């Protein structure tokens, strides 16, 4: 294994671990302890790693020295957007947030607005007060993407957002930029940076202007043959009573797009104030969201389901309705409901996941 690849794997293991030593790295990577020790010492000397403490132990023998990433080595930028908001973060090498920003988009955003805002935040992040060099950039893109060419293939709710070659639009080279569907980026954010630490079996349901899922199984993000894993926009809503011929797509009746009549903000206010009509509408929508979650549970058997997107603004009122619907949907099946909770990283989960995506591809210069 060449030194650069080995260092990339070492950084990956340290990112995942709460506490890890040279000995642990050797065991997990299947390399000699002396090889792990030499490479770690080189990385400490070059400013990528640091020692953060020694284990407390009563047993005879040398205690382990735990390793951590050195934040001042550099930073990664991450972006996530849909048709309503654009989120940007700058995260240092030790996975600590340096800067973050949310930009509310116009009511009918277009391609130029999105690109202009990403460019503006990139310039801001490059001039960060800490003076951290920008090592990589990740973008969570709504809709279908082609990761190898860094191309956003299409998203119907942003005007002109079709076959957008992000390398050219952002004046970057291939090694600098990595992209992923934005819901899968949220799943990556929770996997790498969430409060719970990594779970090898998890899924995320993201409901904004659209609706989609991100799935991590056996510690790997599922992308699919055509990079469309988790694209559930064409799923039908649960048929209404006495209307089993209903063919409404979830995207039309169970997302923010369904509130053209009242407006999303008014719906949230009405729900929180106890308005009966709004509460009944929310309950109906939660039947669809819960049904989607239960299908995901049956397909991939996750340990935990994260809920992300606009409906999280409704707090426990929404969360408990989804939990109740999932439990009811899974009655009589082999599955018990997994843990269901909001994303721990809040509205910046996708941007943080995009920064983690960029970090996971970073190949250190072995010196």
LUMDO-612856 format. One record per residue (C-alpha): residue number from 1; residue in three letters; x, z, y. Coordinates in steps of 0.25 Angstrom, whole numbers. Layout:
BEGIN
torba,zaza,u,w,v
NUM,ALA,X,Z,Y
...
END
This chain:
BEGIN
torba,zaza,u,w,v
1,UNK,0,0,0
2,UNK,6,-4,14
3,UNK,8,7,24
4,UNK,-3,2,34
5,UNK,-14,2,23
6,UNK,-9,16,18
7,UNK,-10,21,32
8,UNK,-24,15,34
9,UNK,-29,22,21
10,UNK,-22,35,25
11,UNK,-30,35,39
12,UNK,-43,32,31
13,UNK,-41,44,22
14,UNK,-38,53,34
15,UNK,-50,47,42
16,UNK,-59,51,30
17,UNK,-54,65,27
18,UNK,-56,78,34
19,UNK,-43,83,28
20,UNK,-32,75,21
21,UNK,-17,76,18
22,UNK,-6,67,14
23,UNK,-8,72,0
24,UNK,-23,69,1
25,UNK,-20,55,6
26,UNK,-11,52,-6
27,UNK,-21,56,-16
28,UNK,-33,48,-9
29,UNK,-24,35,-7
30,UNK,-17,36,-20
31,UNK,-3,36,-15
32,UNK,9,45,-16
33,UNK,9,58,-8
34,UNK,23,54,-3
35,UNK,17,40,2
36,UNK,5,47,9
37,UNK,15,57,15
38,UNK,24,47,21
39,UNK,13,38,26
40,UNK,6,49,33
41,UNK,19,54,39
42,UNK,21,40,45
43,UNK,7,40,50
44,UNK,9,54,57
45,UNK,22,49,63
46,UNK,15,37,69
47,UNK,3,45,75
48,UNK,-8,41,65
49,UNK,-9,54,58
50,UNK,-7,69,60
51,UNK,-8,82,52
52,UNK,-19,91,56
53,UNK,-17,103,48
54,UNK,-13,109,35
55,UNK,-23,114,24
56,UNK,-25,129,21
57,UNK,-22,132,7
58,UNK,-18,144,-2
59,UNK,-13,136,-13
60,UNK,2,134,-15
61,UNK,7,121,-10
62,UNK,9,113,2
63,UNK,-4,112,11
64,UNK,-9,99,14
65,UNK,-7,94,29
66,UNK,-20,86,33
67,UNK,-19,73,41
68,UNK,-27,67,52
69,UNK,-27,55,61
70,UNK,-20,55,74
71,UNK,-31,52,85
72,UNK,-20,47,95
73,UNK,-16,36,86
74,UNK,-27,27,91
75,UNK,-42,24,92
76,UNK,-53,15,86
77,UNK,-65,10,94
78,UNK,-79,9,88
79,UNK,-91,2,92
80,UNK,-106,1,87
81,UNK,-118,-5,93
82,UNK,-132,-10,91
83,UNK,-142,-16,101
84,UNK,-143,-3,109
85,UNK,-130,4,110
86,UNK,-115,1,109
87,UNK,-106,13,104
88,UNK,-91,14,106
89,UNK,-81,24,101
90,UNK,-66,26,102
91,UNK,-61,35,91
92,UNK,-46,39,89
93,UNK,-38,38,77
94,UNK,-42,52,72
95,UNK,-57,48,73
96,UNK,-60,56,85
97,UNK,-69,49,96
98,UNK,-62,46,109
99,UNK,-72,39,116
100,UNK,-87,34,114
101,UNK,-97,26,122
102,UNK,-111,21,120
103,UNK,-116,9,128
104,UNK,-131,6,128
105,UNK,-134,-8,127
106,UNK,-144,-17,135
107,UNK,-158,-19,129
108,UNK,-154,-33,124
109,UNK,-139,-32,121
110,UNK,-131,-45,119
111,UNK,-117,-48,113
112,UNK,-110,-48,126
113,UNK,-115,-34,129
114,UNK,-110,-28,116
115,UNK,-97,-35,117
116,UNK,-95,-31,131
117,UNK,-98,-17,128
118,UNK,-88,-16,116
119,UNK,-77,-22,125
120,UNK,-80,-12,136
121,UNK,-79,0,126
122,UNK,-66,-6,120
123,UNK,-59,-7,133
124,UNK,-64,8,136
125,UNK,-59,12,122
126,UNK,-45,5,124
127,UNK,-43,13,137
128,UNK,-46,26,130
129,UNK,-41,39,138
130,UNK,-33,43,126
131,UNK,-25,30,126
132,UNK,-28,28,111
133,UNK,-25,14,106
134,UNK,-37,6,100
135,UNK,-33,4,85
136,UNK,-46,-3,81
137,UNK,-61,-6,85
138,UNK,-73,-6,76
139,UNK,-87,-11,79
140,UNK,-100,-8,73
141,UNK,-109,-20,74
142,UNK,-124,-21,72
143,UNK,-128,-31,62
144,UNK,-120,-40,53
145,UNK,-105,-40,55
146,UNK,-93,-48,48
147,UNK,-82,-38,48
148,UNK,-71,-47,44
149,UNK,-72,-56,57
150,UNK,-77,-44,66
151,UNK,-90,-52,68
152,UNK,-104,-47,72
153,UNK,-113,-57,65
154,UNK,-126,-53,71
155,UNK,-136,-43,76
156,UNK,-149,-47,82
157,UNK,-151,-36,92
158,UNK,-139,-40,101
159,UNK,-141,-53,108
160,UNK,-130,-63,104
161,UNK,-124,-54,93
162,UNK,-121,-64,83
163,UNK,-107,-68,77
164,UNK,-100,-59,87
165,UNK,-85,-60,84
166,UNK,-81,-46,89
167,UNK,-66,-49,88
168,UNK,-67,-60,98
169,UNK,-77,-53,107
170,UNK,-69,-40,108
171,UNK,-55,-47,108
172,UNK,-50,-40,96
173,UNK,-42,-44,84
174,UNK,-47,-42,69
175,UNK,-38,-29,67
176,UNK,-44,-22,79
177,UNK,-59,-24,76
178,UNK,-68,-20,64
179,UNK,-83,-21,64
180,UNK,-94,-16,55
181,UNK,-109,-16,56
182,UNK,-113,-4,65
183,UNK,-121,4,55
184,UNK,-110,3,45
185,UNK,-101,7,56
186,UNK,-110,20,58
187,UNK,-108,23,43
188,UNK,-93,21,45
189,UNK,-94,31,56
190,UNK,-100,42,48
191,UNK,-91,39,36
192,UNK,-78,40,44
193,UNK,-82,49,56
194,UNK,-95,56,53
195,UNK,-96,71,53
196,UNK,-98,72,38
197,UNK,-86,65,34
198,UNK,-86,53,25
199,UNK,-96,51,15
200,UNK,-94,40,5
201,UNK,-109,38,3
202,UNK,-117,36,16
203,UNK,-126,27,23
204,UNK,-131,26,38
205,UNK,-144,20,43
206,UNK,-143,15,57
207,UNK,-155,12,65
208,UNK,-153,6,79
209,UNK,-158,-7,83
210,UNK,-157,-11,69
211,UNK,-156,-4,56
212,UNK,-145,-4,45
213,UNK,-137,5,36
214,UNK,-122,8,34
215,UNK,-118,13,20
216,UNK,-105,19,15
217,UNK,-104,20,-1
218,UNK,-92,26,-8
219,UNK,-85,27,5
220,UNK,-86,12,8
221,UNK,-95,6,19
222,UNK,-104,-5,13
223,UNK,-104,-18,20
224,UNK,-109,-28,10
225,UNK,-107,-42,6
226,UNK,-111,-48,20
227,UNK,-108,-35,28
228,UNK,-122,-32,29
229,UNK,-124,-19,20
230,UNK,-134,-10,27
231,UNK,-141,-20,34
232,UNK,-155,-16,32
233,UNK,-162,-22,44
234,UNK,-171,-31,35
235,UNK,-177,-19,27
236,UNK,-192,-18,29
237,UNK,-198,-5,34
238,UNK,-206,3,25
239,UNK,-220,-3,24
240,UNK,-230,5,32
241,UNK,-242,11,24
242,UNK,-252,0,20
243,UNK,-242,-10,25
244,UNK,-233,-13,13
245,UNK,-230,-27,18
246,UNK,-223,-22,30
247,UNK,-210,-30,33
248,UNK,-204,-24,45
249,UNK,-189,-23,45
250,UNK,-183,-10,48
251,UNK,-176,-16,60
252,UNK,-189,-19,66
253,UNK,-197,-6,64
254,UNK,-187,5,62
255,UNK,-176,3,72
256,UNK,-175,5,87
257,UNK,-180,-10,88
258,UNK,-194,-5,84
259,UNK,-196,2,97
260,UNK,-198,-9,107
261,UNK,-212,-4,110
262,UNK,-208,10,114
263,UNK,-193,10,116
264,UNK,-183,18,108
265,UNK,-181,28,118
266,UNK,-195,31,119
267,UNK,-197,32,104
268,UNK,-186,43,103
269,UNK,-192,51,115
270,UNK,-206,50,108
271,UNK,-200,55,95
272,UNK,-193,66,101
273,UNK,-205,71,109
274,UNK,-214,71,97
275,UNK,-222,59,100
276,UNK,-231,57,87
277,UNK,-231,41,88
278,UNK,-216,41,89
279,UNK,-214,51,78
280,UNK,-223,43,69
281,UNK,-215,30,72
282,UNK,-202,37,69
283,UNK,-207,42,56
284,UNK,-211,28,52
285,UNK,-197,23,56
286,UNK,-191,34,48
287,UNK,-198,29,36
288,UNK,-191,16,37
289,UNK,-177,23,40
290,UNK,-179,32,28
291,UNK,-183,21,19
292,UNK,-170,14,23
293,UNK,-162,26,21
294,UNK,-168,28,7
295,UNK,-165,14,3
296,UNK,-150,16,7
297,UNK,-150,29,-1
298,UNK,-155,21,-13
299,UNK,-145,10,-11
300,UNK,-132,18,-9
301,UNK,-134,33,-12
302,UNK,-127,38,1
303,UNK,-124,53,3
304,UNK,-128,53,17
305,UNK,-137,43,26
306,UNK,-133,43,41
307,UNK,-144,39,51
308,UNK,-139,32,64
309,UNK,-145,25,75
310,UNK,-156,26,86
311,UNK,-165,35,77
312,UNK,-155,46,77
313,UNK,-159,49,91
314,UNK,-172,55,85
315,UNK,-164,66,78
316,UNK,-170,75,67
317,UNK,-184,69,68
318,UNK,-178,55,63
319,UNK,-169,61,53
320,UNK,-179,69,46
321,UNK,-189,58,45
322,UNK,-178,49,39
323,UNK,-174,60,29
324,UNK,-189,62,25
325,UNK,-191,47,23
326,UNK,-179,46,15
327,UNK,-182,57,6
328,UNK,-196,51,4
329,UNK,-191,37,1
330,UNK,-181,43,-10
331,UNK,-192,51,-17
332,UNK,-192,47,-32
333,UNK,-179,39,-31
334,UNK,-165,44,-37
335,UNK,-160,47,-23
336,UNK,-161,60,-15
337,UNK,-160,58,0
338,UNK,-145,59,5
339,UNK,-142,66,18
340,UNK,-147,59,30
341,UNK,-142,62,44
342,UNK,-139,56,57
343,UNK,-125,50,59
344,UNK,-115,61,63
345,UNK,-108,52,73
346,UNK,-121,49,81
347,UNK,-122,36,89
348,UNK,-107,33,88
349,UNK,-107,32,73
350,UNK,-106,17,73
351,UNK,-95,16,83
352,UNK,-87,28,77
353,UNK,-89,20,63
354,UNK,-84,7,70
355,UNK,-71,15,75
356,UNK,-69,20,61
357,UNK,-70,6,55
358,UNK,-59,2,64
359,UNK,-51,14,61
360,UNK,-53,11,46
361,UNK,-47,-3,48
362,UNK,-35,2,56
363,UNK,-21,-1,49
364,UNK,-10,8,55
365,UNK,3,2,58
366,UNK,12,9,48
367,UNK,24,9,57
END
